């Protein structure tokens, strides 16, 4: 059973490897772009203050993990349903690809900027 599952996962990974590498490239280009953007010291301090306030608010308020998880899962399921419906048509599949690339690029920029700002103090 486990061997069959491993073989199936290997087949899926190998057949989709080009897509995974392309999305990874888009994400890394966003990270590289965020490091090339010069952030002024005022904006850097503002971003660091925002992140610190967010972490402090999460620590101070006890959050219900089940409700947070269910809210996140509902959001992801909605996103998957929209992407699935978009990919059923030829024009929609292009829109789904553009959505995935833009999301990966923007995540790369956000993570790169956060790492740049948070590592400036180190």
Contact map, one row per residue, 1 for C-alpha under 8 A:
11111000000000000000000000000000000000000000000000000000000000000000000000000000000000000000000000000000000000000000000000
11111100000000000000000000000000000000000000000000000000000000000000000000000000000000000000000000000000000000000000000000
11111110000000000000000000000000000000000000000000000000000000000000000000000000000000000000000000000000000000000000000000
11111111000000000000000000000000000000000000000000000000000000000000000000000000000000000000000000000000000000000000000000
11111111100000000000000000000000000000000000000000000000000000000000000000000000000000000000000000000000000000000000000000
01111111110000000000000000000000000000000000000000000000000000000000000000000000000000000000000000000000000000000000000000
00111111111000000000000000000000000000000000000000000000000000000000000000000000000000000000000000000000000000000000000000
00011111111100000000000000000000000000000000000000000000000000000000000000000000000000000000000000000000000000000000000000
00001111111110000000000000000000000000000000000000000000000000000000000000000000000000000000000000000000000000000000000000
00000111111111000000000000000000000000000000000000000000000000000000000000000000000000000000000000000000000000000000000000
00000011111111100000000000000000000000000000000000000000000000000000000000000000000000000000000000000000000000000000000000
00000001111111110000000000000000000000000000000000000000000000000000000000000000000000000000000000000000000000000000000000
00000000111111111000000000000000000000000000000000000000000000000000000000000000000000000000000000000000000000000000000000
00000000011111111000000000000000000000000000000000000000000000000000000000000000000000000000000000000000000000000000000000
00000000001111111100000000000000000000000000000000000000000000000000000000000000000000000000000000000000000000000000000000
00000000000111111111000000000000000000000000000000000000000000000000000000000000000000000000000000000000000000000000000000
00000000000011111111100000000000000000000000000000000000000000000000000000000000000000000000000000000000000000000000000000
00000000000000111111110000000000000000000000000000000000000000000000000000000000000000000000000000000000000000000000000000
00000000000000011111111000000000000000000000000000000000000000000000000000000000000000000000000000000000000000000000000000
00000000000000011111111100000000000000000000000000000000000000000000000000000000000000000000000000000000000000000000000000
00000000000000001111111110000000000000000000000000000000000000000000000000000000000000000000000000000000000000000000000000
00000000000000000111111111000000000000000000000000000000000000000000000000000000000000000000000000000000000000000000000000
00000000000000000011111111100000000000000000000000000000000000000000000000000000000000000000000000011001000000000000000000
00000000000000000001111111110000000000000000000000000000000000000000000000000000000000000000000000000001000000000000000000
00000000000000000000111111111000000000000000000000000000000000000000000000000000000000000000000000000000000000000000000000
00000000000000000000011111111100000000000000000000000000000000000000000000000000000000000000000000001001100100000000000000
00000000000000000000001111111110000000000000000000000000000000000000000000000000000000000000000000000001111110000000000000
00000000000000000000000111111111000000000000000000000000000000000000000000000000000000000000000000000000100100000000000000
00000000000000000000000011111111100000000000000000000000000000000000000000000000000000000000000000000000100100000000000000
00000000000000000000000001111111110000000000000000000000000000000000000000000000000000000000000000000001111110010000000000
00000000000000000000000000111111111000000000000000000000000000000000000000000000000000000000000000000000100111111000000000
00000000000000000000000000011111111100000000000000000000000000000000000000000000000000000000000000000000000010010000000000
00000000000000000000000000001111111110000000000000000000000000000000000000000000000000000000000000000000000010000000000000
00000000000000000000000000000111111110000000000000000000000000000000000000000000000000000000000000000000000111011000000000
00000000000000000000000000000011111111000000000000000000000000000000000000000000000000000000000000000000000000011001000000
00000000000000000000000000000001111111000000000000000000000000000000000000000000000000000000000000000000000000000000000000
00000000000000000000000000000000111111100000000000000000000000000000000000000000000000000000000000000000000000000000000000
00000000000000000000000000000000001111110000000000000000000000000000000000000000000000000000000000000000000000000000000000
00000000000000000000000000000000000011111011000000000000000000000000000000000000000000000000000000000000000000000000000000
00000000000000000000000000000000000001111111000000000000000000000000000000000000000000000000000000000000000000000000000000
00000000000000000000000000000000000000111111100000000000000000000000000000000000000000000000000000000000000000000000000000
00000000000000000000000000000000000000011111110000000000000000000000000000000000000000000000000000000000000000000000000000
00000000000000000000000000000000000000111111111000000000000000000000000000000000000000000000000000000000000000000000000000
00000000000000000000000000000000000000111111111100000000000000000000000000000000000000000000000000000000000000000000100000
00000000000000000000000000000000000000001111111110000000000000000000000000000000000000000000000000000000000000000000000000
00000000000000000000000000000000000000000111111111000000000000000000000000000000000000000000000000000000000000000000000000
00000000000000000000000000000000000000000011111111100000000000000000000000000000000000000000000000000000000000000100100000
00000000000000000000000000000000000000000001111111110000000000000000000000000000000000000000000000000000000000000000110000
00000000000000000000000000000000000000000000111111111000000000000000000000000000000000000000000000000000000000000000000000
00000000000000000000000000000000000000000000011111111100000000000000000000000000000000000000000000000000000000000000000000
00000000000000000000000000000000000000000000001111111110000000000000000000000000000000000000000000000000000000000000000000
00000000000000000000000000000000000000000000000111111111000000000000000000000000000000000000000000000000000000000000000000
00000000000000000000000000000000000000000000000011111111100000000000000000000000000000000000000000000000000000000000000000
00000000000000000000000000000000000000000000000001111111110000000000000000000000000000000000000000000000000000000000000000
00000000000000000000000000000000000000000000000000111111111000000000000000000000000000000000000000000000000000000000000000
00000000000000000000000000000000000000000000000000011111111100000000000000000000000000000000000000000000000000000000000000
00000000000000000000000000000000000000000000000000001111111110000000000000000000000000000000000000000000000000000000000000
00000000000000000000000000000000000000000000000000000111111111100000000000000000000000000000000000000000000000000000000000
00000000000000000000000000000000000000000000000000000011111111000000000000000000000000000000000000000000000000000000000000
00000000000000000000000000000000000000000000000000000001111111000000000000000000000000000000000000000000000000000000000000
00000000000000000000000000000000000000000000000000000000111111100000000000000000000000000000000000000000000000000000000000
00000000000000000000000000000000000000000000000000000000011111110000000000000000000000000000000000000000000000000000000000
00000000000000000000000000000000000000000000000000000000010011111001000000000000000000000000000000000000000000000000000000
00000000000000000000000000000000000000000000000000000000000001111111000000000000000000000000000000000000000000000000000000
00000000000000000000000000000000000000000000000000000000000000111111100000000000000000000000000000000000000000000000000000
00000000000000000000000000000000000000000000000000000000000000011111110000000000000000000000000000000000000000000000000000
00000000000000000000000000000000000000000000000000000000000000011111111000000000000000000000000000000000000000000000000000
00000000000000000000000000000000000000000000000000000000000000111111111100000000000000000000000000000000000000000000000000
00000000000000000000000000000000000000000000000000000000000000001111111110000000000000000000000000000000000000000000000000
00000000000000000000000000000000000000000000000000000000000000000111111111000000000000000000000000000000000000000000000000
00000000000000000000000000000000000000000000000000000000000000000011111111100000000000000000000000000000000000000000000000
00000000000000000000000000000000000000000000000000000000000000000001111111110000000000000000000000000000000000000000000000
00000000000000000000000000000000000000000000000000000000000000000000111111111000000000000000000000000000000000000000000000
00000000000000000000000000000000000000000000000000000000000000000000011111111100000000000000000000000000000000000000000000
00000000000000000000000000000000000000000000000000000000000000000000001111111110000000000000000000000000000000000000000000
00000000000000000000000000000000000000000000000000000000000000000000000111111111000000000000000000000000000000000000000000
00000000000000000000000000000000000000000000000000000000000000000000000011111111100000000000000000000000000000000000000000
00000000000000000000000000000000000000000000000000000000000000000000000001111111110000000000000000000000000000000000000000
00000000000000000000000000000000000000000000000000000000000000000000000000111111111000000000000000000000000000000000000000
00000000000000000000000000000000000000000000000000000000000000000000000000011111111100000000000000000000000000000000000000
00000000000000000000000000000000000000000000000000000000000000000000000000001111111110000000000000000000000000000000000000
00000000000000000000000000000000000000000000000000000000000000000000000000000111111111000000000000000000000000000000000000
00000000000000000000000000000000000000000000000000000000000000000000000000000011111111100000000100000000000000000000000000
00000000000000000000000000000000000000000000000000000000000000000000000000000001111111110000000000000000000000000000000000
00000000000000000000000000000000000000000000000000000000000000000000000000000000111111111001000000000000000000000000000000
00000000000000000000000000000000000000000000000000000000000000000000000000000000011111111011101100000000000000000000000000
00000000000000000000000000000000000000000000000000000000000000000000000000000000001111111111111100000000000000000000000000
00000000000000000000000000000000000000000000000000000000000000000000000000000000000111111101100000000000000000000000000000
00000000000000000000000000000000000000000000000000000000000000000000000000000000000011111111100000000000000000000000000000
00000000000000000000000000000000000000000000000000000000000000000000000000000000000000111111110000000000000000000000000000
00000000000000000000000000000000000000000000000000000000000000000000000000000000000001101111111000000000000000000000000000
00000000000000000000000000000000000000000000000000000000000000000000000000000000000011111111111100000000000000000000000000
00000000000000000000000000000000000000000000000000000000000000000000000000000000000001111111111110000000000000000000000000
00000000000000000000000000000000000000000000000000000000000000000000000000000000000000100111111111000000000000000000000000
00000000000000000000000000000000000000000000000000000000000000000000000000000000000001100011111111100000000000000000000000
00000000000000000000000000000000000000000000000000000000000000000000000000000000001001100001111111110000000000000000000000
00000000000000000000000000000000000000000000000000000000000000000000000000000000000000000000111111111000000000000000000000
00000000000000000000000000000000000000000000000000000000000000000000000000000000000000000000011111111100000000000000000000
00000000000000000000000000000000000000000000000000000000000000000000000000000000000000000000001111111110000000000000000000
00000000000000000000001000000000000000000000000000000000000000000000000000000000000000000000000111111111000000000000000000
00000000000000000000001001000000000000000000000000000000000000000000000000000000000000000000000011111111100000000000000000
00000000000000000000000000000000000000000000000000000000000000000000000000000000000000000000000001111111110000000000000000
00000000000000000000000000000000000000000000000000000000000000000000000000000000000000000000000000111111111000000000000000
00000000000000000000001101100100000000000000000000000000000000000000000000000000000000000000000000011111111100000000000000
00000000000000000000000001111110000000000000000000000000000000000000000000000000000000000000000000001111111110000000000000
00000000000000000000000000100100000000000000000000000000000000000000000000000000000000000000000000000111111111000000000000
00000000000000000000000000100100000000000000000000000000000000000000000000000000000000000000000000000011111111100000000000
00000000000000000000000001111110010000000000000000000000000000000000000000000000000000000000000000000001111111110000000000
00000000000000000000000000100111110000000000000000000000000000000000000000000000000000000000000000000000111111111000000000
00000000000000000000000000000010010000000000000000000000000000000000000000000000000000000000000000000000011111111100000000
00000000000000000000000000000010000000000000000000000000000000000000000000000000000000000000000000000000001111111110000000
00000000000000000000000000000111011000000000000000000000000000000000000000000000000000000000000000000000000111111111000000
00000000000000000000000000000010011000000000000000000000000000000000000000000000000000000000000000000000000011111111100000
00000000000000000000000000000000000000000000001000000000000000000000000000000000000000000000000000000000000001111111110000
00000000000000000000000000000000000000000000000000000000000000000000000000000000000000000000000000000000000000111111111000
00000000000000000000000000000000001000000000000000000000000000000000000000000000000000000000000000000000000000011111111100
00000000000000000000000000000000000000000001001100000000000000000000000000000000000000000000000000000000000000001111111110
00000000000000000000000000000000000000000000000100000000000000000000000000000000000000000000000000000000000000000111111111
00000000000000000000000000000000000000000000000000000000000000000000000000000000000000000000000000000000000000000011111111
00000000000000000000000000000000000000000000000000000000000000000000000000000000000000000000000000000000000000000001111111
00000000000000000000000000000000000000000000000000000000000000000000000000000000000000000000000000000000000000000000111111
00000000000000000000000000000000000000000000000000000000000000000000000000000000000000000000000000000000000000000000011111
